Every structure is written in structure tokens, then in C-alpha cells.
Amino acid sequence: MFYAGLIFYFSAQTTLPKVGLLSMLKRAFEASLFSGWIGFDKLEHFTEYAGFGFLIARALRFVGPTSMSTLRGWGVTVALGAAFGVSDEIHQYFVPGRDSSIFDVAADTLGTAFGAMVWVVFARLTRPLMGRSAPGSGRAAI
């Protein structure tokens, strides 16, 4: 909820703060070969929602029906992230100086999917260390 609140807060800002490292990365990205294919703002959306997807997937791991499979949990995570991305873009439409775009929603959704997949891999790699059982054996598996 806190992370979603941060996304909402920054979406309500007319201008975003210039962070030193982020500005440096933006200049490097714009000088790269990828800058003609995709804007830096899409990379920002992807990264922001990758963290969101990771956190949603982690939260779903500990709540919900015990029969939730990894694929179903991943799908629920992506659907929640996409829905929040749509609501975020609708919100930005009404903020002066901001614009909304279906391409931002696409970057948000892809970022959510990536973040959820990172959680799946992380959870599977750390399960033996944490002493947890395998997916589908009594806990919601994501």
C-alpha cells in the first residue's frame, strides 16, 4: 500500500524532482542506441512497476487461496498492476503538466510482469534456505 501511495503521490506532481543519478542515467540512455526505439520515461515506468509487481507477488504469496498456482498468482499480480497503471494514467490526465498514454500503461504492465517473475525466481531460490515447502503444498504459491 505504501508503494502504491508513492506512485500516486509522484503521479500528482506537475514536475518530478531531478535526482542526480537518475539525471545521469537519463543522459546516458538518450545517448544510446535504444533512445530512438523507446523513451526514457517508459524505462522509468517499467522500473517503477517492476518493484510494484515484486511487492504484489510477494504479498499474494502470503494471502489468498492455498490452491493458487504460480501461474494464477502471476496472472493476478499482472492484472492488479495493469489496473493500477490504468488508474494512474487516468489520474495523470487531470494533473496539469502531465500526460497520459496507453504506452505508459504497457510499460507499467510489462514492468509488473517482470517484477512478479523476479519474485517467483527469488522465492524458488530462497525456499530451501527459508525451510518453506514447495508451491501447491498448503500455501499460496507465487
One Martini backbone bead per residue (centre of mass of N, CA, C, O) as a GRO file, in nm:
protein
  142
    1MET     BB    1   0.058   0.064  -0.020
    2PHE     BB    2   0.294   0.257  -0.005
    3TYR     BB    3   0.389   0.229  -0.299
    4ALA     BB    4   0.122   0.323  -0.424
    5GLY     BB    5   0.134   0.601  -0.290
    6LEU     BB    6   0.390   0.696  -0.433
    7ILE     BB    7   0.285   0.683  -0.716
    8PHE     BB    8   0.052   0.881  -0.671
    9TYR     BB    9   0.218   1.121  -0.577
   10PHE     BB   10   0.404   1.149  -0.833
   11SER     BB   11   0.158   1.178  -1.032
   12ALA     BB   12   0.066   1.466  -0.894
   13GLN     BB   13   0.309   1.594  -1.018
   14THR     BB   14   0.410   1.832  -1.234
   15THR     BB   15   0.703   1.790  -1.126
   16LEU     BB   16   0.998   1.621  -1.111
   17PRO     BB   17   1.258   1.537  -0.950
   18LYS     BB   18   1.608   1.584  -0.968
   19VAL     BB   19   1.818   1.320  -0.983
   20GLY     BB   20   2.138   1.261  -1.025
   21LEU     BB   21   2.140   0.963  -1.123
   22LEU     BB   22   1.894   0.985  -1.313
   23SER     BB   23   2.012   1.203  -1.498
   24MET     BB   24   2.256   1.037  -1.588
   25LEU     BB   25   2.095   0.798  -1.710
   26LYS     BB   26   1.937   0.965  -1.914
   27ARG     BB   27   2.178   1.066  -2.080
   28ALA     BB   28   2.286   0.783  -2.151
   29PHE     BB   29   2.030   0.679  -2.292
   30GLU     BB   30   2.006   0.909  -2.510
   31ALA     BB   31   2.298   0.812  -2.631
   32SER     BB   32   2.181   0.561  -2.718
   33LEU     BB   33   2.030   0.328  -2.932
   34PHE     BB   34   1.740   0.314  -2.774
   35SER     BB   35   1.616   0.609  -2.792
   36GLY     BB   36   1.454   0.558  -3.069
   37TRP     BB   37   1.251   0.330  -2.950
   38ILE     BB   38   1.261   0.444  -2.642
   39GLY     BB   39   1.171   0.608  -2.375
   40PHE     BB   40   1.271   0.687  -2.061
   41ASP     BB   41   0.986   0.684  -1.932
   42LYS     BB   42   0.940   0.379  -1.984
   43LEU     BB   43   1.168   0.286  -1.798
   44GLU     BB   44   1.050   0.411  -1.545
   45HIS     BB   45   0.786   0.255  -1.546
   46PHE     BB   46   0.903  -0.028  -1.543
   47THR     BB   47   1.065   0.000  -1.277
   48GLU     BB   48   0.837   0.087  -1.088
   49TYR     BB   49   0.654  -0.176  -1.158
   50ALA     BB   50   0.850  -0.395  -1.076
   51GLY     BB   51   0.836  -0.335  -0.777
   52PHE     BB   52   0.530  -0.371  -0.758
   53GLY     BB   53   0.517  -0.666  -0.856
   54PHE     BB   54   0.691  -0.786  -0.637
   55LEU     BB   55   0.506  -0.699  -0.396
   56ILE     BB   56   0.248  -0.834  -0.484
   57ALA     BB   57   0.354  -1.123  -0.505
   58ARG     BB   58   0.443  -1.139  -0.213
   59ALA     BB   59   0.165  -1.087  -0.087
   60LEU     BB   60   0.017  -1.331  -0.231
   61ARG     BB   61   0.184  -1.556  -0.089
   62PHE     BB   62   0.033  -1.487   0.212
   63VAL     BB   63  -0.240  -1.487   0.054
   64GLY     BB   64  -0.510  -1.665  -0.004
   65PRO     BB   65  -0.547  -1.928  -0.178
   66THR     BB   66  -0.387  -2.238  -0.159
   67SER     BB   67  -0.446  -2.310  -0.480
   68MET     BB   68  -0.257  -2.107  -0.591
   69SER     BB   69  -0.079  -2.072  -0.852
   70THR     BB   70   0.180  -1.939  -1.004
   71LEU     BB   71   0.027  -1.845  -1.258
   72ARG     BB   72  -0.212  -1.716  -1.118
   73GLY     BB   73  -0.053  -1.518  -0.941
   74TRP     BB   74   0.078  -1.374  -1.176
   75GLY     BB   75  -0.188  -1.284  -1.312
   76VAL     BB   76  -0.294  -1.118  -1.075
   77THR     BB   77  -0.058  -0.925  -1.061
   78VAL     BB   78  -0.082  -0.809  -1.348
   79ALA     BB   79  -0.373  -0.710  -1.323
   80LEU     BB   80  -0.325  -0.514  -1.087
   81GLY     BB   81  -0.102  -0.345  -1.224
   82ALA     BB   82  -0.268  -0.259  -1.472
   83ALA     BB   83  -0.500  -0.123  -1.319
   84PHE     BB   84  -0.319   0.084  -1.178
   85GLY     BB   85  -0.203   0.206  -1.439
   86VAL     BB   86  -0.470   0.312  -1.546
   87SER     BB   87  -0.538   0.490  -1.300
   88ASP     BB   88  -0.282   0.661  -1.322
   89GLU     BB   89  -0.341   0.780  -1.606
   90ILE     BB   90  -0.606   0.912  -1.534
   91HIS     BB   91  -0.488   1.092  -1.318
   92GLN     BB   92  -0.276   1.240  -1.506
   93TYR     BB   93  -0.483   1.381  -1.694
   94PHE     BB   94  -0.556   1.596  -1.440
   95VAL     BB   95  -0.258   1.690  -1.447
   96PRO     BB   96  -0.075   1.947  -1.475
   97GLY     BB   97   0.186   1.867  -1.710
   98ARG     BB   98   0.053   1.598  -1.774
   99ASP     BB   99   0.035   1.270  -1.921
  100SER     BB  100  -0.133   1.021  -2.108
  101SER     BB  101  -0.065   0.661  -2.187
  102ILE     BB  102  -0.072   0.350  -2.329
  103PHE     BB  103   0.240   0.308  -2.312
  104ASP     BB  104   0.256   0.332  -2.006
  105VAL     BB  105   0.078   0.089  -1.946
  106ALA     BB  106   0.262  -0.113  -2.086
  107ALA     BB  107   0.509  -0.061  -1.905
  108ASP     BB  108   0.368  -0.130  -1.641
  109THR     BB  109   0.289  -0.423  -1.712
  110LEU     BB  110   0.572  -0.528  -1.779
  111GLY     BB  111   0.693  -0.458  -1.504
  112THR     BB  112   0.506  -0.633  -1.336
  113ALA     BB  113   0.578  -0.902  -1.469
  114PHE     BB  114   0.877  -0.892  -1.400
  115GLY     BB  115   0.856  -0.862  -1.090
  116ALA     BB  116   0.700  -1.128  -1.050
  117MET     BB  117   0.921  -1.310  -1.171
  118VAL     BB  118   1.137  -1.237  -0.968
  119TRP     BB  119   0.986  -1.350  -0.726
  120VAL     BB  120   0.967  -1.640  -0.817
  121VAL     BB  121   1.270  -1.688  -0.828
  122PHE     BB  122   1.339  -1.598  -0.543
  123ALA     BB  123   1.153  -1.799  -0.392
  124ARG     BB  124   1.283  -2.059  -0.511
  125LEU     BB  125   1.579  -2.001  -0.414
  126THR     BB  126   1.496  -1.948  -0.092
  127ARG     BB  127   1.330  -2.188   0.018
  128PRO     BB  128   1.556  -2.373   0.135
  129LEU     BB  129   1.653  -2.150   0.341
  130MET     BB  130   1.350  -2.114   0.479
  131GLY     BB  131   1.184  -2.394   0.495
  132ARG     BB  132   0.993  -2.424   0.259
  133SER     BB  133   0.757  -2.530   0.072
  134ALA     BB  134   0.616  -2.616  -0.198
  135PRO     BB  135   0.418  -2.549  -0.431
  136GLY     BB  136   0.093  -2.660  -0.342
  137SER     BB  137   0.149  -2.733  -0.007
  138GLY     BB  138  -0.057  -2.500   0.154
  139ARG     BB  139   0.032  -2.246  -0.008
  140ALA     BB  140   0.058  -1.970  -0.170
  141ALA     BB  141   0.176  -1.968  -0.506
  142ILE     BB  142   0.448  -1.733  -0.635
   0.00000   0.00000   0.00000
